[in-house]
Amino acid sequence: MDQNLYGKCLVIISMMAMIGTSMAAYAGTPWRTASATFYGDETASATMGGACGYGNLRNSGYGVATTALSTALFNDGYACGQCFQVRCVSSPNCYYGSPATVVTATNICPPNYGQASNNGGWCNPPRVHFDLAKPAFMKIANWKAGIVPVSYRRVACRRSGGIRFKFEGNGYWLLVYVMNVGGAGDIKTMAVKGSRTGWINMSHNWGASYQAFSSLYASKLLMGIPPWDHL
């Protein structure tokens, strides 16, 4: 954020019904079928960052239990923060009892149109695929398998430490990254209210970031759902 703005902008975050329906009780979805691979090594260092913009995943609350999603699931970044329970099925490489693990979507697995979708192009549309951090993959299957069939379902996200924000921008543009969201985990809508403005709807920028084009210089900021979204 512009240092002048940062120095004069007292930021007060107040969570109301918070960002769409993300904080509401979330019941999850039925089990569906997909496939899974992994990327990186046991340290998960290669998974830090990613298309959702969370940065260091340990610092932002997600750790190494994460996944990149194929475009069929990523939904232009609106799936960032969603939690999935994944289990290996119908493969000799599955661990005994087909144990499940819960992962958070933090990245995109881009298509590889140079490969067939059943031979290397695992993330090509319309294929539903999870590219797991290696520590997460190792909870469900032998990593030497490379790829395994899985069952998956969306589940509620369990977070600790509260919602986290990262701010960027200048006196006329505010960009906010939203992290560590519990419940449904993802973000439906977002708005900001400055001490000198009414509610301003924020537009989706990319991943888990939302933006507002307005002068919020030296303002106190209130983040949440605009009042008209409750009608």
N, C-alpha and C positions, 0 to 999 in steps of 0.2 A: 504494500500500500504506500502511496505517496507519503514521504516522511512528514511534510507539513500537515497533511490531513490526519495522519496517524497521531501526531502530537497534539492536535486540537480537537480530535473527535473522541469524546468519551463514549465508549461502547458499552451499553447495558443490554444484555440478552435476557428476554423474558419469554419463557415457553408457555404458550396457551394450549390450545388443543393440538398444536404443533404440526405444521407442515403436512397438510392433507390429512390422511387417515393413518399416518405412520405410527402414531402412538396408541392407536386403538387396539383392542384385543384382536389377535389375528389367528384364525383357525387353521390356516394352511390349505393344502390342496391334496387331491388323491395321488397315489403313486402312478408314475408314468415311466416309460422306457427311454433310455439314451445310451450313450457310450462315454467313456472317460479315458483320458491320457494324463500325463503330468509334464510339468516343465520345471527347470531348475534342478537344484540338488537338495540334499537333506537340510541345508541351512536356510533354504527358501530365500536366499539373498536376491535371486533373479526375479522374484515376485514382488519386490518392493517397488512402489510407484504404481504404474498401470493406468489404464484408460479412464478409470473413475476419478483420478486426481487425489487419491487419499494420501499420497506421499509415503513416508515410512509407515508400513502397516502395523508395526509394533507400537509406535507412538500414537497412531490414530485409533487404536483399540481393537484391531482385527487379528493381529498376530500372524500365524502361519497357516491357520485353518481357512484357506481362501481358494478361490477358483476364478479362472477366466471362462467366459461363456461364449459359445458360438453365437453368431448374429441372430439366429432364430430365437435365442433367449435374451440376448443383451438389450434389445429394444432401444437402440440409439442412446444407451446410457441410463434409461429410466429403471433398469434392473439393478443398478449399482446399489449395494447395501442389502439386497435380498439374501435370505438365508435358505439353504437347501440341505436336506438330508439325503445322502447318497449312499447306496450299498451296491457292492459287486454281486452279480447274479450270473448263473448259467455259464461259468467258466472254471476250469480246473485251477486257475490262478487266484480265484477268490479265497480269502481266508476262511477257515472252518466256521460255519454258522452264518456266513455272509453278514459280518458286522457292518453297522452303518456309522457314518461320521457326518457332522454338520459343518458346512463351509459357507463363507460369505462371498458374494460376487464382488470382485474388486477390479476386474480387467476384462478385456475382450480377447477372444481367440479369433484372429482374422481368417477369412477364407484363403485357401490356397488352390486357385483354379488350375494350377499346373498339375495337380494330382487328382485322381479320381476320388470321389467322396467315400468310397469303400476301401481306399488304398492310399492313405496319406492326407487326403483332403478332408480330415475329420470334421472340420468346422465350416465346410461349405454349406450354404443354404440348400435345402431346408433342414439340414441335419441338426438335431439337438445333441449338443456335446459339451462336456465339462473338461477343461484342461486344468487339472488340480495342481496346487503346490505339492511338491513331492512328499512332504511330511503327511499331508492329508491323504494322498493316494496310498501311502504305505500303511494306513490304518485299515484299508479295505481289501488290498490285494498285493500280490508279489510284484514289485516294481519292474522286474525283468519281463513281465508280460507286455509292457508297452501300452497296450490298449485293452480294455475290458468292457463288456456290456454291464450296464448299471440300471437300477431303478432309482428314481428320485422323486422327491416331493418338496414343495415349499413349506417351510415351517416358520414359526415365530422366532425372531432374533432375541437372544438374551444378552443384554449389555450391562456393563457396570461403569460407574464413573460419570454418567451423564452425557448428553449430546455435546459434540465438540464442533467448533467452527474455525475456519481459516479465512482471513479476509485479504483481498487484493483490490487494486483499483486506484482511483485518483478522485479529485474533487467532483467529478461529473459521472463517474462510473464505479459501481460497487460490484465486486465479484465475491461470492460467498461459497465456500466448500462446506458441506454438512456431513459430519461423520459420527459414527458410534450411535446410530439411531436404533432403538429397540422396536419391539412390535413387528410390524410388517417389514421394517428395515429400509424400505425405499421412500422416495419423496414424490408426493402427488402434486402439490402446489406450494408456493412459497411467496411471501410478501414482506416488505419492510416498511416501517413507519418512522420517519425522522421527527425530531422534536419541532421541526418547522414545516412539516409536510403532512398530508393525509396518507392513507395506505397506498403503497405503490406495488402493483403486481410485478413479480420478478419472472423473467423468462429463463428457460433452460439454456445454459450455455453449452456444456458438454459434461459427460459423466455425472458426478454428483455436485456440480456447481451451477449456481443460479446468479443472474445478474440484474441490476437495475441501472438504467440510464437516467440519472437525476442528480442534482446538486444536493448532497447530504453533508456538505462541509460544516465542520464544527457542530454536528448534531449528535444527540443521543439517539440510539437506534433500538427499535423494538421489532423483533423477528417473530413471525407466527402466521396464522391464517387470517387473511383480511375478513372483516365482519360479514361481508356479503356472501362469503363461502359457507356461512352457517345457516343461510336462509333456505 
